[in-house]
């Protein structure tokens, strides 16, 4: 067996072990709003006493979760911003999520990208052409409007020929507005002292943005495409199934 194949198998094995340990150790149980809400005071004390170390640990954990496509990114965003506040939370989550996405994309490309392009190149011809023609704008659209889950976009884009540098900066910019909405919701969630606080206008407005934002983004992008005469992004095209 070739050395490169062994390296790919080693990477897949390491990822599999990490995922198994994540669930076997029950770490996923900590990534729930109720659990993190109950731990907020203790986490807040840790943040106040060891600010730099806390942010670094949170950043590393977020990158790992995103890179391994584990569940919990949304809860991490809400919980982290409840502790860190809006601006620190926004900067930390924005870079952690983008770097994690980049790693997931790079792993997907290294492990399976070449095989998929060779095996399904004829079926992916139109998709590859679309990526080469307006790949940055296409990815920006997917990031701005969550048609597909975060981790699916990372893995599927790894099977394309989009440069990783382009993937990173477009993801960084494209996810920023949505990240800001989630971080804002997280800061409001952290202010809840009682159940009556759920009915405050700040909480209602923050979570309303989570539903309204994708619709507004879709309308704006549709208007921009119509103005520029661009074709609609082929959001149903990136399939590698027979």
N, C-alpha and C positions, 0 to 999 in steps of 0.2 A: 504493500500500500504506500502511496506517495506521501512525502513529508507534509505537504500542504493539506492532504486529506486528514492526516493524523491531527494536525493543528485545528482543523474545523471540528473534528470529533471531540477534541479536548475542550474547545470553547463551548460546544453544545453540552458536554458532560458537566462542565463547571456551572453553566446556567441552570441545568436540570437540578444539580445538587443545591444551588442557592434557592431555587423555587421550592424544592421539597422542604428544606430547612425552614423557609419562611412560614410555611403552613404547619409543619410538624412542631415547631416551637410556639405556635399560636400567635405569631406576631401580627397576623391579619386581624386578630380580635381587638388589637389596640387602635386600629384604623377605622373606628366608628365614631360618629359624632357624640354619642352618649358617653363612650369611654373617655374621649378626649375632653369633653365638657367637664366630666368629673375630675379629670387630672389637671384642669386649667390652672388652679391656684398653685399647685406644686411646680408645674412647668413655668409659670410666671416667675416664681421665686428663683428657679434655676437660671432663667434668662436674665433676671436682674443681678444675680450674684456672679454669673459666668457668661456674660453677654457674647463675647467673641466665640468662645468654645461652643455655646449653645447654637449660635447661628451656623457655625461651621458643621456641627453634627447634623443639624436640620437640613442644611444644603446637601451634604453627602448622602443622607438617607433619601432625600427627594430624587437626587440624580440616580441612585441605585434602583429605586422603585420605577422610575421612568425608563431607565435603560433595560431593565429586565421585564418590562411590560406587566408589572404586578398591579393588582387592584389597589386603589387607595390614594391616587394622585389628587382627586377632587377634595377628599377629606383632609389630606395633608395641606392643601391650599387654604381651606377654610380654617383649620385649626392653627396653622402656622401664622396666618395673618391676625388671628385673634390674640396671639401672644406678641408678635413682632410689631403690630400696627400696620398702617396702610403702606407707607413709603418703603420701610425696611422689608416688609412682606412682599411688596410688589417687585422690588429689585431682586430679592433672594429667589422667589418663586419663578420669576421670568427667566433668569439665567439658569437655574437648576433644571427647570422643565425643558429648556432648549438644549442644554448640554446632554441631558438624559435622552432626549429624542434623537440627538445626533449620534450618540453611542448605539442606541437601538437600531437606527438606520444603517450605521456602519457594520454592525454585527450581522444584520440581515443580508447586507450586500456581500460581505466576505464569505458567509456560510452558504448562501443560496443564490445570490444575484447572478453569478455567471451561469450556473446550471439552468435557472429559470429562463434567462435570455436565450440560451442555446436550445432548450427544450420547447419553449413556447414563443420563440422569436416571431414566427409567422402570425400568431394570434395577437401578439403585442405590438405589431408594426404600427398600427394607427396610434396606439397609446404612446409609443416611443416618439413618434413624429410630433404628437401634441406636446410632449414634455420638452422636446428640442425647440419647438416653435414658440411656446409661451409657458414653459415649465414653471418659471418663477411665479407668474401670475396665477397659474393653475393651483400651485401649492398654497399660495397666499389665500386663494378663495377657499380651499379646503380648511385652512387654519382659521380663517375668519368665520366661516359658517360650518359648524360641526356636523357635516353630513355623515361622516364616519367617526368612530371612536379615535381618540388621540393615539393609542398604541397601534391601531390598524394602519393609520397614515404613515407612521414611522416605519413599520415593517414593509409595507407595499412600496414606499418610495425607495427603500433599500434595494428593491428588485429592478429599479429603473437605472438610467444612465445619468441622472441628474448629479452634478458635482456636489460633493458633501459641503463645500463652502457655501454654495448657493442654498442648499437645504437648510443650513444652519441660520444664515442671516434672514432668510424669508420666514422661517419658523419663529425666530426671535421677534420679528416685527409683526407677523401675522397673528401670533398668539397673545401679543401684548394687550390689545383691547379686552379680549375675553378674560385674560388673567386679571386685569384691573377690576372687572366686574365681580369676579369670584373673590378677590382679595377684599374688596369693599364689603361684600356680603359677610365675609369672615370676620371683619372688624366689628360689624354690627352684631353678629352672632355672639361675639365675645362680651358684648355689653349687657347681655341678658342677665338680670338678677332674679327674675321671677317669670312665671308663665305669662303674666299680664304683659310683659315686655314684648312678647311675640306680636302683639297687636299695634306696636308703635309704628309710626309712619316710616321711620328710617329702615326698620326691618322689612316692612312690606315693600318699600321702594327698592331696596337692595335686591330682594329675591325676584321682584317683578322684572328687573333688568336682566336677570339670568334667562328669562323666557323671551323678552322683547328683543334683546340684542341681536340674536341670530337672524330674526326676521328683518330688522332694520338693515343689517349688514347685507343680507341677500338683495334687498331692494336697491341699495346703493350700488352694489356691484353689477346688478342687472342694468341699471341706468348707465353706468360707466361703459359696460360692454356695448350697449346699444349705441351710445355716442361715438365710440371708437370703431364700431363695426366688427367687433370680435365675436367669434363663435362661442357658444356656451361651453364651459369646461366639461370634458367628458367624464363626469363623476362616476358613471356606471361602468367605465371601461377597464379600470385596473383589476381585472380578474384573471387568475392563472389556472382556473379550473378547466378540465376538459369538458 
